[in-house]
């Protein structure tokens, strides 16, 4: 078990957080979030950020580490989270990496060569100009046309990573999704994710969205704007936040906004499922099995 990490991944609304806390309790661990929205301070409702009660006294890391007005990249996550995991291991404890942002997990678990391609500043500048002039969706459409696998796990507003994927293709002639060289594990790990029937997962997503709106998601977005967070901030492009922004600007029906959030969350969950099916050594767990914690404990300690 020395220097071993437990990874709990999967789609949104699958119960990852509660399971991570339970496993941390059992394994003398600490939770390291791998969620691209939990890093932002003040964005609590729309991110389903765990409360102190839900944390059950287990230390949590990589939550509330950056202002919502600032950008945050995969490389930023790796720079901050890797030393945290190393420090947890050095203290004889278990990092329980939990979240749905697969690229965050990948950056933490593997050293990599970014597709074996160098950087081309002129090429990046050309794509940045395209995004500025024609919009992020136009840039994303180019990636979807040549590398749909990479596009499936990226957001159109994640311009930096979209450009990197396009750059790799132009420099190497190969898709980023096909290039696995340089993926060297940093630690031994056990990776698991919950496998829900699609209809059951969608019901969980719809309940979660209803709960977020009832808890005050619209008011949370208003507060962020009042605090000076720009509408164009990376954080505000997250699902839930961008739809509320549109609602506040165009005064559409509340029910319409809710339906759009649910639809976009379902689509995101499908992309997450696709990604984690290909994640190295990921083990699916039957979400209805009450013995999952016992089984994962046994697997981890074996």
Rosetta blueprint (number, residue, H / E / L):
1 X L
2 X L
3 X L
4 X L
5 X E
6 X E
7 X E
8 X E
9 X E
10 X L
11 X L
12 X L
13 X L
14 X L
15 X L
16 X H
17 X H
18 X H
19 X H
20 X H
21 X H
22 X H
23 X H
24 X H
25 X H
26 X H
27 X H
28 X L
29 X E
30 X E
31 X E
32 X E
33 X E
34 X L
35 X L
36 X L
37 X L
38 X L
39 X L
40 X E
41 X L
42 X L
43 X L
44 X L
45 X L
46 X L
47 X L
48 X L
49 X L
50 X L
51 X L
52 X H
53 X H
54 X H
55 X H
56 X L
57 X L
58 X L
59 X L
60 X E
61 X E
62 X L
63 X L
64 X L
65 X L
66 X E
67 X L
68 X L
69 X L
70 X L
71 X L
72 X L
73 X L
74 X H
75 X H
76 X H
77 X H
78 X H
79 X H
80 X H
81 X H
82 X H
83 X H
84 X H
85 X H
86 X H
87 X H
88 X H
89 X H
90 X H
91 X L
92 X L
93 X L
94 X E
95 X E
96 X E
97 X E
98 X E
99 X L
100 X L
101 X L
102 X H
103 X H
104 X H
105 X H
106 X H
107 X H
108 X H
109 X H
110 X E
111 X E
112 X L
113 X L
114 X H
115 X H
116 X H
117 X L
118 X L
119 X L
120 X L
121 X H
122 X H
123 X H
124 X H
125 X H
126 X H
127 X H
128 X H
129 X H
130 X H
131 X H
132 X H
133 X H
134 X H
135 X L
136 X H
137 X H
138 X H
139 X H
140 X H
141 X H
142 X H
143 X H
144 X H
145 X H
146 X H
147 X L
148 X H
149 X H
150 X H
151 X H
152 X L
153 X L
154 X L
155 X L
156 X L
157 X L
158 X L
159 X H
160 X H
161 X H
162 X H
163 X H
164 X H
165 X H
166 X H
167 X H
168 X H
169 X H
170 X H
171 X H
172 X H
173 X L
174 X L
175 X L
176 X H
177 X H
178 X H
179 X L
180 X L
181 X L
182 X L
183 X L
184 X E
185 X E
186 X L
187 X L
188 X L
189 X E
190 X E
191 X E
192 X E
193 X E
194 X E
195 X E
196 X L
197 X L
198 X H
199 X H
200 X H
201 X H
202 X H
203 X H
204 X H
205 X H
206 X H
207 X H
208 X H
209 X H
210 X H
211 X H
212 X H
213 X H
214 X H
215 X H
216 X L
217 X H
218 X H
219 X H
220 X H
221 X H
222 X H
223 X H
224 X H
225 X H
226 X H
227 X L
228 X L
229 X L
230 X L
231 X L
232 X L
233 X L
234 X H
235 X H
236 X H
237 X H
238 X L
239 X L
240 X L
241 X H
242 X H
243 X H
244 X H
245 X H
246 X H
247 X H
248 X H
249 X H
250 X H
251 X L
252 X L
253 X L
254 X H
255 X H
256 X H
257 X H
258 X H
259 X H
260 X H
261 X H
262 X H
263 X H
264 X H
265 X H
266 X H
267 X H
268 X H
269 X H
270 X H
271 X H
272 X H
273 X H
274 X H
275 X H
276 X H
277 X H
278 X L
279 X L
280 X L
281 X L
282 X E
283 X E
284 X E
285 X E
286 X E
287 X L
288 X L
289 X L
290 X L
291 X L
292 X H
293 X H
294 X H
295 X H
296 X H
297 X H
298 X H
299 X H
300 X H
301 X H
302 X L
